[in-house]
Amino acid sequence: MDCIFCAIVEGSIPGDMVYEDDDVVAFKDINPKAPVHVLIVPRRHVRSVNELTEEDAGLIGHICLVARRLAHELGVAQSGYRIVSNNGPDGGQEVDHLHVHLLGGRQMRALG
C-alpha cells in the first residue's frame, strides 16, 4: 500500500505531530488553509467515510473529542473552529486515508 498518511503514522515519513494515542495521530498540515490546520488521522488505514462501519462509531467519536482537545490546546476553542472530513474525489478528498481537518485562528466563511 502506498499511503502517505500510513507512512506518517508509522514514522517512516516525518510529520509535525501535535497529538498521538493508540488510535489516532494528529499533525500539522503541510499546506495550511488557516493559522491552525491540523489533520487527525486514524492509525488504522480506513480509505474514507464510505468504509466506516457501525463498529467504527467509537473511532469517529474519539476523533471528534481529540479535535475538541486540540482546539483548546491550540487556543481556538473560544473563538471557534471548523472540523471537516472530505469524502471522495468530488468531496475534495486528496489522500485516500480517512482524516479530519481541524481549522481555526481566523474567521471562516459560512458554508451554503
Backbone hydrogen bonds, N-H to C=O, Kabsch-Sander energy under -0.5 kcal/mol:
donor,donor_aa,acceptor,acceptor_aa,energy
3,C,1,M,-0.6
4,I,2,D,-0.5
7,A,3,C,-2.0
8,I,4,I,-2.0
9,V,5,F,-2.7
10,E,6,C,-2.5
11,G,7,A,-1.1
12,S,7,A,-1.5
13,I,7,A,-1.4
17,M,15,G,-1.8
18,V,26,A,-3.1
19,Y,26,A,-1.6
21,D,24,V,-2.3
25,V,41,V,-2.5
26,A,19,Y,-2.7
27,F,39,L,-2.0
28,K,16,D,-2.2
29,D,37,H,-2.8
36,V,104,G,-2.5
37,H,35,P,-0.6
38,V,102,L,-2.3
39,L,27,F,-3.2
40,I,100,V,-2.8
41,V,25,V,-3.2
41,V,39,L,-0.6
43,R,23,D,-3.0
46,V,44,R,-0.6
51,E,48,S,-1.6
52,L,49,V,-1.7
56,D,53,T,-2.0
57,A,54,E,-1.5
60,I,56,D,-2.3
61,G,57,A,-2.3
62,H,58,G,-2.4
63,I,59,L,-2.4
64,C,60,I,-2.0
65,L,61,G,-2.1
66,V,62,H,-2.5
67,A,63,I,-2.3
68,R,64,C,-2.2
69,R,65,L,-2.4
70,L,66,V,-2.9
71,A,67,A,-2.4
72,H,68,R,-1.8
73,E,69,R,-2.6
74,L,70,L,-2.9
75,G,72,H,-1.1
76,V,71,A,-2.5
77,A,71,A,-1.3
80,G,76,V,-2.1
82,R,103,L,-2.9
84,V,101,H,-2.0
91,G,88,G,-0.6
92,G,89,P,-1.2
93,Q,88,G,-2.4
97,H,95,V,-2.3
98,L,46,V,-4.1
100,V,40,I,-2.2
101,H,84,V,-3.4
102,L,38,V,-3.0
103,L,82,R,-2.9
103,L,101,H,-0.6
104,G,36,V,-2.1
105,G,80,G,-0.6
